[in-house]
Amino acid sequence: THRPNKATLGEGLDQTMVNTSLGTGVFVQEYFTMNPAQVINMVVKELTKAEIQEGYEYQEKEVTKKVGELELVGKEVITSLESVKWIRSVLSCGTETSGVLVVTFMMEQNAATDQELITHFWETLKIEL
């Protein structure tokens, strides 16, 4: 069982995160003063910056995910080098003044043990805007 950790990252921004010992994880950022759609590219860049500098191959595609009646929009990013392959999703939904940003990340070689965490997260996620 994995226990989520919740923290306030600044005024108007809370984050809840859960991760495994192998580095797979999920974090949800709740924005109370802005729509997080505008930070998707920045988050993707920060999550992959070191790998890009190390020569990882980079692939990106637009993705959507339905959660209840809401549709989250964002990007799936894959970085790979030799036998290491990271799969990340950065998605958001919101109003003009609030919203949520959802990030999932997992090394492909850990999917056998860790995919369950991400699958369970998406199956049980409830968003109220």
C-alpha positions, 0 to 999 in steps of 0.5 A: 500500500502506498500512502499519499503525501500532501503539501502546500507548495505556495499560495494557491497551490497544493500537491498530493503525491504518491510514489513507489520505491522504484520511482513510479509515481503520480502527483496532483497539483490543485491550483486555486488562482489559475488554470494549470493548462498554461504550465503543462509545457513548463512541467514537461520541460522540467521533468525531462531536462536532465535526460535531454541533456544526457542524450535521451531520445524524446517523443511527445504526443497530445493526449486526453483522459476522461475523469467522470464528466471532465476531460483532461488534456495534455501530453504523454512524453517518452524519454529513452536511452539504451534500456531505460525508457520513462513514460510520463503524462502531464494533463490538466483541466480547469476553469479560468481561475482554478484547476488540477494538473495530473502527472504520472511517471513510470520506467517501462521496465517497472510496469510489471510491478508498478502499473497497478499504482497508475491504473488504480489512481486513474480508476479512483480519481475524482475531480471537483472544480 
